[in-house]
Amino acid sequence: MLPAESRRSWLVKIKWKSWIALPTLLGALWFLTLIVCFAWSKSYAHVGPGFPYISDIGAHPPESCLFSLMCNMMTLLVGVIVYIRYRLVRFVCDRATFEEKPTTVKMSKISVVAGFLAVAFLLIYSNFQKIYMPVAQAMGTLGAIICLLVYQWSDSVVSLHVYPAVGSKRMIPVRFGIAFLCSITFILALTYSLMTYLNFGLIDWRHWSKYSSEYASHLVAAVAEWITSILAVSYFISFAQEFKHLEFAEPPIGEKCISHCP
């Protein structure tokens, strides 16, 4: 039995001032995952000499185990970053009056919904390997990127409206630029992937080489996919400066006494 003093009302308050570590850690984990899994899959000859899709470097064990683990960790980080960003914007909107406030509130709600949907699709992408469930993995990829694009565009508008209370002036065009480039590279990746599939069908990606008839389309699609992923992660990294001086406290947790508390 717990001692009497531990049954009294208590309060736990979580505070952390180092939120800058979250977007920084997300970027570091993503680039580390790409490098390690790419080298690992090459060493086992699980991908050919050509340039692979990102999903190809995490399709075969043992590198698929690390790929799924790291992607799940990064997905959790994305969810936390999306939530904190939303709370920060709402904090400003609840305490300030400005002309674009209704639009900002609406766009912040759109961004947080899109962000959490992206998290759900990223979990599908992370845990369904391409060699076993290619359709589910493709749906996870497509859904995650579309939701992330919606998040980027809506949050870029929010960044424009909440400045100078939150963020810096130079970061506004950077975020719009990332959203624009990410949209372009996504369209390229989707278009050339479909061209490759329609003209060549589904093949074993270990057989891709520069002598394949549709290798040019595959190469454009693969490079565009890599750039899209890097841009998507870079958008979250751009929050680092805003998180630097942020102090975020979760709601306190309290004990409700059922019987008389001494």
C-alpha positions as CSV (number, residue, x, y, z in Angstrom):
1,M,0.0,0.0,0.0
2,L,1.2,3.5,-0.8
3,P,2.1,5.7,2.2
4,A,-0.5,8.2,3.4
5,E,1.4,11.2,2.0
6,S,1.3,9.8,-1.5
7,R,-2.5,9.6,-1.4
8,R,-2.8,13.3,-1.0
9,S,-3.6,15.6,-3.9
10,W,-0.6,15.9,-6.2
11,L,0.2,17.7,-9.3
12,V,2.5,16.8,-12.2
13,K,3.4,19.6,-14.6
14,I,5.5,18.8,-17.6
15,K,7.7,21.6,-19.0
16,W,10.4,21.5,-21.5
17,K,12.2,24.4,-23.2
18,S,14.3,22.5,-25.7
19,W,11.6,22.0,-28.4
20,I,14.1,23.0,-31.0
21,A,15.5,19.5,-30.7
22,L,12.3,18.0,-32.3
23,P,12.6,19.3,-35.8
24,T,16.4,19.0,-35.7
25,L,16.2,15.4,-34.6
26,L,13.6,14.7,-37.3
27,G,15.9,16.0,-40.0
28,A,18.9,14.1,-38.6
29,L,17.0,10.8,-38.3
30,W,15.6,11.1,-41.9
31,F,19.0,11.8,-43.5
32,L,20.7,9.1,-41.4
33,T,17.9,6.6,-42.4
34,L,18.3,7.3,-46.1
35,I,22.1,7.0,-46.0
36,V,22.3,3.8,-43.9
37,C,19.4,2.0,-45.6
38,F,20.7,2.9,-49.1
39,A,24.2,1.6,-48.3
40,W,22.8,-1.5,-46.5
41,S,20.5,-2.4,-49.4
42,K,23.3,-1.9,-51.9
43,S,25.7,-4.1,-49.9
44,Y,23.1,-7.0,-49.9
45,A,22.3,-6.4,-53.6
46,H,18.7,-5.8,-52.8
47,V,18.6,-2.9,-55.2
48,G,20.4,-2.8,-58.6
49,P,23.1,-0.4,-59.8
50,G,20.5,2.1,-60.8
51,F,18.9,4.8,-58.6
52,P,16.1,3.2,-56.5
53,Y,12.9,4.5,-55.1
54,I,13.0,5.3,-51.3
55,S,10.6,2.4,-50.7
56,D,13.0,0.0,-52.4
57,I,15.8,0.6,-49.9
58,G,13.5,-0.5,-47.1
59,A,11.7,-3.4,-48.8
60,H,13.9,-6.4,-47.9
61,P,15.1,-7.6,-44.5
62,P,17.3,-6.9,-42.7
63,E,17.4,-3.2,-43.8
64,S,13.5,-3.1,-43.8
65,C,13.5,-3.6,-40.0
66,L,15.6,-0.5,-39.5
67,F,13.7,1.4,-42.1
68,S,10.3,0.7,-40.5
69,L,11.6,1.4,-37.0
70,M,13.1,4.8,-38.0
71,C,10.1,5.8,-40.0
72,N,7.8,5.0,-37.1
73,M,10.0,7.2,-34.8
74,M,10.0,10.0,-37.3
75,T,6.2,9.7,-37.8
76,L,5.8,10.2,-34.0
77,L,8.0,13.3,-34.2
78,V,6.0,14.7,-37.0
79,G,2.8,14.3,-35.0
80,V,4.3,16.1,-32.0
81,I,5.7,18.9,-34.2
82,V,2.3,19.4,-35.9
83,Y,0.5,19.5,-32.6
84,I,3.0,22.0,-31.0
85,R,2.9,24.2,-34.1
86,Y,-0.9,24.3,-33.9
87,R,-0.9,25.1,-30.2
88,L,1.5,27.9,-30.8
89,V,-0.6,29.5,-33.6
90,R,-3.8,29.2,-31.5
91,F,-2.1,30.7,-28.5
92,V,-1.4,33.8,-30.7
93,C,-4.9,33.9,-32.2
94,D,-6.6,33.6,-28.8
95,R,-4.7,36.6,-27.4
96,A,-4.4,38.9,-30.4
97,T,-6.8,40.8,-32.7
98,F,-5.8,41.2,-36.3
99,E,-7.6,41.5,-39.6
100,E,-6.6,38.0,-40.9
101,K,-7.5,36.2,-37.6
102,P,-10.6,34.3,-39.0
103,T,-8.6,33.1,-42.0
104,T,-5.6,32.2,-39.8
105,V,-7.8,30.1,-37.4
106,K,-9.4,28.3,-40.3
107,M,-6.1,27.6,-42.0
108,S,-4.5,26.4,-38.8
109,K,-7.4,23.9,-38.3
110,I,-6.9,22.7,-41.9
111,S,-3.2,22.3,-41.4
112,V,-3.5,20.3,-38.1
113,V,-6.0,17.9,-39.7
114,A,-3.9,17.5,-42.8
115,G,-0.8,16.9,-40.5
116,F,-2.5,14.2,-38.5
117,L,-3.8,12.5,-41.6
118,A,-0.3,12.5,-43.0
119,V,0.9,10.8,-39.8
120,A,-1.7,8.1,-40.3
121,F,-0.7,7.5,-44.0
122,L,3.0,7.6,-42.9
123,L,2.3,4.7,-40.5
124,I,0.9,2.7,-43.4
125,Y,3.9,3.6,-45.6
126,S,6.3,2.6,-42.8
127,N,4.9,-0.7,-41.9
128,F,3.8,-2.2,-45.2
129,Q,6.8,-3.3,-47.2
130,K,6.6,-2.9,-51.0
131,I,7.4,-6.6,-51.8
132,Y,4.5,-7.9,-49.6
133,M,1.8,-5.3,-49.9
134,P,2.6,-2.9,-52.8
135,V,-0.9,-1.4,-53.1
136,A,-1.1,-0.5,-49.4
137,Q,2.4,0.9,-49.5
138,A,1.6,3.0,-52.6
139,M,-1.6,4.3,-51.0
140,G,0.3,5.2,-47.9
141,T,2.9,7.1,-49.9
142,L,0.3,8.9,-52.1
143,G,-1.9,9.9,-49.1
144,A,1.0,11.1,-47.0
145,I,2.5,13.3,-49.7
146,I,-0.9,14.9,-50.6
147,C,-1.7,15.6,-46.9
148,L,1.8,17.0,-46.4
149,L,1.3,19.3,-49.4
150,V,-2.0,20.5,-47.9
151,Y,-0.2,21.0,-44.6
152,Q,2.6,23.0,-46.2
153,W,0.4,25.4,-48.2
154,S,-2.0,26.0,-45.3
155,D,0.7,26.5,-42.8
156,S,2.6,28.8,-45.1
157,V,-0.5,31.1,-45.2
158,V,-0.6,30.9,-41.4
159,S,3.1,31.9,-41.2
160,L,2.3,34.9,-43.4
161,H,-0.6,36.0,-41.1
162,V,1.0,35.5,-37.7
163,Y,4.2,37.4,-38.5
164,P,5.8,39.2,-36.6
165,A,4.3,37.6,-33.5
166,V,5.6,34.2,-34.6
167,G,8.5,33.5,-37.0
168,S,10.8,35.6,-39.1
169,K,10.1,37.5,-42.3
170,R,12.7,35.6,-44.3
171,M,11.1,32.3,-43.4
172,I,7.8,33.1,-45.1
173,P,9.1,33.0,-48.7
174,V,11.2,30.0,-47.7
175,R,8.1,28.0,-46.7
176,F,6.1,29.0,-49.7
177,G,9.1,28.1,-51.9
178,I,9.4,24.6,-50.2
179,A,5.6,24.1,-50.7
180,F,5.9,25.1,-54.4
181,L,8.9,23.0,-55.1
182,C,7.5,20.0,-53.2
183,S,4.3,20.2,-55.3
184,I,6.3,20.3,-58.6
185,T,8.5,17.3,-57.6
186,F,5.5,15.4,-56.4
187,I,3.8,15.9,-59.8
188,L,6.9,14.8,-61.6
189,A,7.3,11.7,-59.4
190,L,3.7,10.7,-59.8
191,T,3.6,11.3,-63.6
192,Y,6.8,9.5,-64.4
193,S,6.0,6.6,-62.0
194,L,2.7,6.1,-63.9
195,M,4.4,6.3,-67.2
196,T,6.9,3.7,-66.1
197,Y,4.1,1.4,-64.8
198,L,1.8,1.8,-67.8
199,N,4.6,1.3,-70.4
200,F,6.7,-1.3,-68.6
201,G,4.5,-2.8,-65.9
202,L,5.6,-4.0,-62.4
203,I,9.1,-5.5,-62.4
204,D,11.6,-6.6,-59.9
205,W,13.3,-3.3,-59.0
206,R,16.6,-5.1,-58.5
207,H,16.7,-5.4,-62.3
208,W,16.6,-1.7,-63.0
209,S,19.6,-0.5,-65.1
210,K,20.5,2.1,-67.6
211,Y,19.8,-0.4,-70.3
212,S,16.1,-0.9,-69.3
213,S,13.7,0.5,-71.8
214,E,11.9,2.7,-69.3
215,Y,14.9,3.5,-67.1
216,A,14.8,7.2,-68.0
217,S,11.2,7.5,-66.6
218,H,12.1,5.5,-63.6
219,L,15.2,7.7,-62.9
220,V,13.2,10.9,-63.1
221,A,10.5,9.5,-60.8
222,A,13.0,8.2,-58.3
223,V,15.0,11.4,-58.1
224,A,11.8,13.5,-57.8
225,E,10.6,11.2,-55.0
226,W,13.9,11.7,-53.1
227,I,13.7,15.5,-53.5
228,T,10.1,15.5,-52.4
229,S,10.9,13.7,-49.2
230,I,13.9,16.0,-48.5
231,L,11.7,19.1,-49.0
232,A,9.0,17.7,-46.8
233,V,11.4,17.1,-44.0
234,S,13.0,20.5,-44.6
235,Y,9.7,22.2,-44.0
236,F,9.5,20.8,-40.5
237,I,13.1,21.7,-39.9
238,S,12.1,25.3,-40.6
239,F,10.2,25.3,-37.3
240,A,13.4,25.0,-35.3
241,Q,14.0,28.7,-34.9
242,E,10.4,29.3,-33.7
243,F,10.6,26.4,-31.3
244,K,13.9,27.7,-29.9
245,H,12.3,30.1,-27.3
246,L,9.1,28.1,-26.8
247,E,8.1,26.9,-23.4
248,F,5.3,24.4,-23.6
249,A,3.5,23.0,-20.6
250,E,1.1,20.1,-20.9
251,P,-2.2,20.2,-18.9
252,P,-1.5,19.3,-15.2
253,I,-2.4,15.8,-14.0
254,G,-4.2,15.8,-10.6
255,E,-5.5,13.1,-8.3
256,K,-9.1,13.2,-7.3
257,C,-9.6,11.9,-3.8
258,I,-12.3,9.2,-3.7
259,S,-12.3,9.0,0.1
260,H,-11.2,11.6,2.7
261,C,-7.7,12.8,2.1
262,P,-5.6,13.6,5.1
